[in-house]
C-alpha cells in the first residue's frame, strides 16, 4: 500500500502544483489533512479505524483516468466504484494516518 506522501508526490507538477500536510484541531481532537494546490483535481481524506483513504475529484473524467493511471504506476489501486455515477471521482486507500474522523 502506498503512503499519502508517495501518492501526492507522484502527482506533483503534472496534476498538482504543490501539497502539504496540515494539522487540524477541533476542541480536543487533532487530525491531519493534506492540502493540495491544483486547478485540475481536489483531494480530501477520511480515516475509518485502521483504514485511510484519499478522495479525488478531477475536473474531467479523462483527467481522472490519467491521475488514476499515474497512481497505478507507483502501486496505488484507485477505486472508481466509490462514486460509480460520477466518472470524475475515485478513492485510493493509503497507509493509515490520523486523518479526518480517525477517532471514530
VENQUI-V518469 format. One record per backbone hydrogen bond with DSSP energy under -1.0 kcal/mol. NH is the residue of the N-H (numbers start at 0). CO is the residue of the C=O. E is the energy in kcal/mol with one decimal. If there is no record, write none. Layout:
BEGIN
nh = (NH:NH)
co = (CO:CO)
e = (E:E)
END
This chain:
BEGIN
nh = (6:7:8:9:12:13:14:15:16:17:19:21:23:25:28:30:31:32:34:36:41:43:45:46:47:50:52:53:54:55:56:57:58:63:64:65:66:67:68:69:70:71:72:74:75:78:85:88:89:90:91:93:94:98:101:103)
co = (2:3:4:5:15:11:10:10:36:36:34:32:30:28:25:23:97:21:19:17:56:54:52:99:50:47:45:91:43:89:41:87:39:59:60:61:62:63:64:65:66:67:68:71:70:90:82:85:55:78:53:51:1:96:98:100)
e = (-2.3:-2.7:-2.6:-1.8:-2.5:-1.4:-2.5:-2.1:-3.0:-1.2:-1.7:-2.6:-3.6:-2.2:-2.4:-2.0:-3.3:-2.3:-3.4:-3.0:-2.0:-2.2:-1.6:-2.9:-3.6:-2.0:-2.8:-2.4:-3.0:-3.1:-2.2:-2.9:-2.2:-1.9:-2.0:-2.0:-2.5:-2.5:-2.3:-2.0:-2.2:-2.1:-1.4:-1.7:-2.7:-2.9:-2.6:-1.8:-1.8:-2.0:-2.2:-2.4:-2.3:-2.7:-2.0:-1.8)
END
